[in-house]
Every structure is written in structure tokens, then in C-alpha cells.
Amino acid sequence: EEHYAPKGPDDRCPTDPVPVAVALAEKLDTLVGFFAIGETPTGSKDPFALRRAALGAIRLIVENGLRVELTDLLDGAAQLYQNQGKAVQLAAADLLAFFAERLKVQQRAKGVRHDLIDAVFSLGGEDDLMRLLKRVAALQDFIATEDGVHLLAGYKRAANIVRIEEKRDKVRYGEAAVDPGALVAPEEERLHAALNEARETAGAALEREDFTAAMRALAALREPIDAFFDKVTVNAEDAGLRRNRLALLGAIRAAVNTVADFSKIEG
């Protein structure tokens, strides 16, 4: 009977390995099968209780601390259908988005901000729910600090300028390389150096899943970004200078987005 659990948010969650494995397999099998035939929840209608199945799967993974890649589990469930001669096409992207929405609902009661879950899910490739929630927790702590508030404001200012100028010029400044030799003002030289250091430090921290350290690396960008905007004119008259400074703003966006997609964060 445990393989049907948990049936709801307050139902006991299995902890023994065999019931956990069977319960998780049952829920993923249900989700993959119904999504494959297009029978997905719409609005308030969920006749096959797929939202409950996803919430149950999330609880089984999170409450048992399972380090699993959700995409691998969904692939395995789809393969079982294919082994029976059923032409099932896995709607992986749709299912992951569905899980993201259910995770936001499940975590809301725990005080976790939905936009921060979006910010991490939007990176792509993050389907280990335990690792994702660890990253979200570090992000939520960071955003609540003064450094986090100021960095978010600086990021959004940089991203908005780049977006506007990319649309006007039809150039992808976010993908352009910064020319260190074309940096003129001390503030842009300092920002460029800080970005390189932050990317390296945050990247190493992410590799070892030390998300708090990754946030600290980003915090070091706050002052150089503020100084850049205080002292440097981005839309300089010299076209080469302007282009390089826009590439530098694009580098801010790229560096910060290695940790989370800050464009998804409200505030």
C-alpha cells in the first residue's frame, strides 16, 4: 500500500528503500504515460491527478534526500513503455516545466520564493532537485542581504541597457568579447578584472556545490558595478568604445547568470 504514498501534502512519505523506489516509479510512469498522449492538466481540471502525482514524486525525492537526475528517471520511465512496443515520445521539457510549477507550490509553504526557483530552473540542465533547492536556499539568503539587493539592481540596469542597445543595433553584445586593450577608464578596467575573478571563483564553487561561496563571489561585483555606472558613460561617442562597454555590460549578465538567471528574480 505504501507505493501509493504520499497521496497528499500531509500524508506520510515512505522512507524504506523498496517502497520509495516503487512509489516513485509508479508516479513517474503515470506522468510520462499521460503526458505522452497529451492528457495534461488544464486550468482547474486534473482528472488523472497528475499534479498530485508530481507533488508525490517531489516529496519522495526531497524528503528522502535522493540525489537523482529527474530527466534520467523520466527517460527510464519512457523506455519501459518503448520496451513494450508503445511508441512513446517523452515530453521532457513539458514535464520538467510541470515539475517546476509543482515544486513552487510545494516550497511556497516553506517560505521559498517562487521566482528564485524559476531563476535556477531557467539555467537549464538543473534537474537534481536536492541540488536545485540547495542553490535556491543560498540564493534566497543572498538576495536578502544588502550586497544582494544592490547586485540585483546593477544586474538589471546592465541587462536592460544591453537589451535596448541590442535591439537598436541588431548586435548581440551579450555574446561579444571584451577587448581589454580598449578599456580606458579605471572603473571599467577594475570591473573587467572583477568579472574575471568572480567567474573563476564562482565556477569553482559551483563545481563543488558550495552555492554560498558562489554567492559571495558575486557579492564582490557590487562595488565595481556601482563605480562603473557612477563614472563611465556607456553610450560614448566613439563607436569602438561604446561597443566595448556594451560588451562589458553583457559580461556582467553572463557572469551573474552562471549562478542563477537574475532576470527571473523579482524586485
N, C-alpha and C positions, 0 to 999 in steps of 0.2 A: 504493500500500500504506500510505502514511502516514496516510491518512484513517481507518484503523482504530486508530491510535495515539492516546494511550498505552493499552496493553492491561492494564497493571498498575502498581503503585506504583513499580516500578523500571525500567519501560520508558521509552525515550527519548520526550520530548514534542516534537512538531513545533514549529518556530518560524517557518517561512516562511509568509507570509500566506495563500496559497491552501490548503495542507494544513491549516493551523489552522482556516480557515473551513469546509472540507469535513468535517473530523473533528468539529468542534463541531456542525455541522448534523446529521451522522449520529447522534450520540449524543442530541441533543435530540429529533430525530424519533422515535427508538426509545422514549425515555422518555415523551413525550407520547402516542404511539400506544398503548403498553401500559397506561399509567395510565388512558387514556380508556375502555378496555374492562375495566377492573377487574383486570387481571393485574399485581398488585403483589407485591413480595416479602413473604413471611410467615415469621417466625422465621428458621430457618436455610435456608429454601427460597428460591432465587432462580434459577429455571430459565432465565430470559432474560437473566441477567447485568446486571440493571438497576442494581445497586449499583456494579458496575464501570463502567457507562456514566456514572453520575453522578460518580464519582470521576475518570473521564477528563475529563469536561466541566469539573470544578473545576480540575484540573491545567492544562488548556488555557487557561482564563481567568486563573488566578493566575500561572502561570509565564511567561505572555506579557504580563502586566500589562494585560489588557484592561479598559477602563472601559465596561462594558455593564450594562444593567439586565436581570437574569435573567428577570423577568416579561415584558419585551418580546420576548426571544428565544423564550420558551415560547409566547407569543401568536402569534408568527410561524410557529412550527412547527405549531401547531394550525390556523392559517389555510391552510397548504398542504394539509392534509387536507380542509378545507372546500372549497377550490378544486377538489378532485377529486370533489365531491359526497358526501363522507363526513361524516355528522353527528357530528362530534367535539366533545364538551364538555370544555373544558380544566379539569382538576382542579388549578388553580393553587395553592390553599392546601396541598393534599396534596403536590404536587411541591416546593414551597418547603420544607415541613417535612422532606421526604425529603432534599433538598439540605443542609439544616441538619445533619441527622444524619450525612450523609456528610462534610460539612466538618469536623465534630467529630472524626471518625475520622482524616481526613487531617491535621488540625492537631495531633492528640494527639502524634504522633511528633516534632513540632517544639516540644513543650513548652507548647502553648497550652491553657489550661484550657477544658474543655467548657462549664462554667457561664457563662463570660464570653461565649462565642458565643451561648448561649441569651439572655443579658441584652441583647445587641444585636439579635438576630433578633426578640425579643419586642416591640421597639418598633413593629414593623410598617413596611412601606414601605422597608426596607433590603435591597435585593436586588442592589446593586452589590458584588460580593464583594471587590474591591480596597479599596473604601471601608470595608466592614464589617471587614475584617481590620486595617486601619489603626486603626479605632476600638477594636477588641478589644485591639490591642497597647498603645495608650495606656491603656486601662482596666486591663490586667494590670499595667502599670508603676505605675499609681496605687494600685491595691489593695494592692500590696506595700509602700507607704510607711506611716508612722505616721499621717499625715493620712487616708489611705485606709481604714485599719483602723478608726479612730475614727469617720469619717463613716459607714461601713457600719453600725457598731454603733448610731449615733444614728439613722440612717435606719430600721433595723429596729425600734428601740424606738418611734419615731414611728408607723411603719406599723402595728405591732401594736396600739398604743393606739387608733388611728383605726379599724382593722378591728373591734376588740372593741366600741367605742362605737357604730359604725355599725350593727352587728348588734343591739345592745341598743336603740338609739333609733330604728332604721329611718330613718336620715337619712344622706345622702351627704355627709359632712363634707369628703371629698376634692374635692368639686365646689363647696363653699361659698366665697364670697368673704370674705376677712378684712376686718373693719371697722377701719381704722387708728385711728379715734376711740375705739374700745373697748379699745385696748391700754393697760394700766395699769402693769405692771412695766417697769422699764428694760430688762430682759433680753428681754422679748417685743417691745418696740419695736425693739431692736437686731437681733433675729432677723428681724423683718419687713423691715427695711431691707436686711439682708444677703441675704435671699432675693431681693428685687427686683433688687439689683445682680448677684447670681450668675446669675439667669435671663437678664438682659440681656447680660452678658459671655459666658456660655456659649453663648447663642443666636448671637451674632455670630461666635464661634469656630467653631461647628458649620457656619455658613454658608460659611465659608472652608476648612472641613475641617481646621482646626487642633485636633485632638482633645486634644492635650497641653494646650493653653491652656484648653480646656473643662474638663478635669480640674482644672487649677489654680483655675479659678473655683469649682468645687465645694469644693475644699480650704479656701477661705475661710469655708465654712459650719461647719467643725468646731467652732471655739471658741464661736460664738454658740449653736449647738445644745447643746453641753455646758453652757454657762452657763444656758440656758433650763431644762434639766432639773434643774440644781442648785438653782435659786432659785424656780422657778414651779410652782405647783400647777395641773395641767391640769384636774382634776375639781373646780373651785371650786364652792362652794355656790351662788353667783349663776349662774343658768341662762344668762344672756346672756354672761357672762364665760367660762363653760365652753364654750359653743358657739363663741365666737370663738377660743379657744385650740385647740380641736379643729380648727377650720378652718386655723389656723396650722400645726398638725402635718400636715394634709393638703397644705398648700403646700410643706412640706419634701419630701414624697413626690413631688409634681408637679415641683418644680424639679430634683430629682436625676434623675427619670425622663426628663428631656429628653435626657440623655446616654446612659443605659442603664437598663434595668429592674433596679434593685438588688435587687428581691425574688427574682430568679433566682440571685443570687450566694451561693455557699456560704460559711459562716464566721460 
